Amino acid sequence: MRLKTPSVLAAMIFTGILLTACSAIAKHHAAFTANERTTSDPIANDDSDPISGEWNVSFFVHDTTTPATFNLKLAGTKVTGTVYSEHTGPGTVREGKWADGKLTLMLDFKNHESIAVDGAIKDGKLAGEFHTEGFTARWEAKRK
């Protein structure tokens, strides 16, 4: 009788460990195959960062549309990143800000005058006005 109690207790402990290990392995496997997450951290809502990412941009100048690409990163209210178009060449974001649903960027280039960009998200697109070389015109961008 004395030997039976420790054996039963050991079997129960072993079973508990085995079930816990199997559960952990199954959860990790499900996360690896994208069926479930492994942490209890809340998932960031896509609406919490509507700015970060790559954007196909169109600058509308007179009767011409100039394509460009923004690659933006939001950290708090600060926006950083890069820009490129055939017209301007590569550039960087300076003084980028996203606050109260409004985007402001200053785009600096080596071989082109800086471009001040203002905009907001409307109908899933970024859109607004830009100011450069003494004129103001429209722009819009769609996420890639």
N, C-alpha and C positions, 0 to 999 in steps of 0.2 A: 503494500500500500504506500509506503514511504517513497518508493521509487516511481510509482505511477503519477503522483502529483507533480514532481519536477519535470517529468517527461511531457505531461499534458501542458504545463506552463511553457516549456521550451517550444513545443509544437505550436502553441498559440502565438508566441513571440515571433517565431520563424514565419508563420503564415502572415502576420501583420507586416513584417518587413518585406516579404515577397509581394504582397498586394500593393504596398506603398511604392516599391521600386517599379513594379509593372505599370502602375498608374503614372508615375513620373516619366517613364520611358515612352508610354503611349502619348502623353501630353506633348513631350518634346518632339516626337515623330510627327504628330499632327501639325505642330507649328512649322516644322521643317518642310512639310508638304503643303503649307499655306492653308491648312484647315482650321487652325486655332492658334492663339497667341500663347507665349510661354510666360509672360509677365502680367501682373495685375495693374500695371501702369495704364492710365487712361489713354485711349487712342486720340491723337490730335485731330481735331475736326478740320477738314479741308478748308472751311471758311475761316479758320484762325490764321491762315497764311495764304491769302489769295494772290500774293505777289511773286513768291519764289518760283523760279523755273525759267524755261526758255519760251520766248514769245516771238511769233512772226509779226513784224511791225510794217505798217504802211504809212508813209509820210505823204500827204496830199499837198503838192505844191503847184499852184495854178492848174493846168490841165494834165499834170504828170503825177504818177504815183511812184514813189521811190521805196522799194522794199528794204527792210533792215531786220536785224535780229537783236533782241534784248535777252540777256541772261542775267536774271535778277535774284538777289538773296535778301530776305527780310530777317532782321534780328531786332526784335522790339519794334521801334518805329523807324529804325535806320535801314535804308535800302542801299546795297552795294551791288556791283556787278560790272558787266561789260556790254558793249554795243558794237555792231558792225553793219556797215552797208558798203556797197561798191562806191557810192558817192563820197562818203566820209572816210572810209577805211576803218581800222579798229579804234575803239574809244573806251573810256571808262566812266563809270558813274561817280559823280562827286556831289556831295550834299543831297543824297537821296533820302526821301522821307515818305512814310505811309502813315497818315494819321487822320482820324475821323472820316475814313473812306475816300481820302484824297491822296493822290500820288504827286510828288514833285521830285524832279531829277534835274541835275545839271550834267550834261554829257560833254566830256572833254575829248578832243582829238588832236593828233599831232599835226595834221595837214588840213584842218577845217576849223572854222569858228565854232566855239562852244554852242550847244543847243540847250535851251531851257525848256523842259517838258512839264506840263501840268495835265492831270487827268484823273479819272475815276473809273470804277468798274460799272458797266451798264450792259445788261443783256449778255453777261458772260464774257464781255470784251473789256479791255482797257481802252479808253478813248479820251481825247481832250485836244488841247492846243499845244503848239510848240512855237518858240520864238528864236530866230537866228537871222543873222545878216540883215537886220532892220525890218523884218516882216514877221507876221504871225500867220500860221496855217493850222489845219487839222491833222490829227494822226489817230490811228487805232491799232490795236494789237490783239491777236488771238493766241491762246496758249498752244504750243506745239503738241 
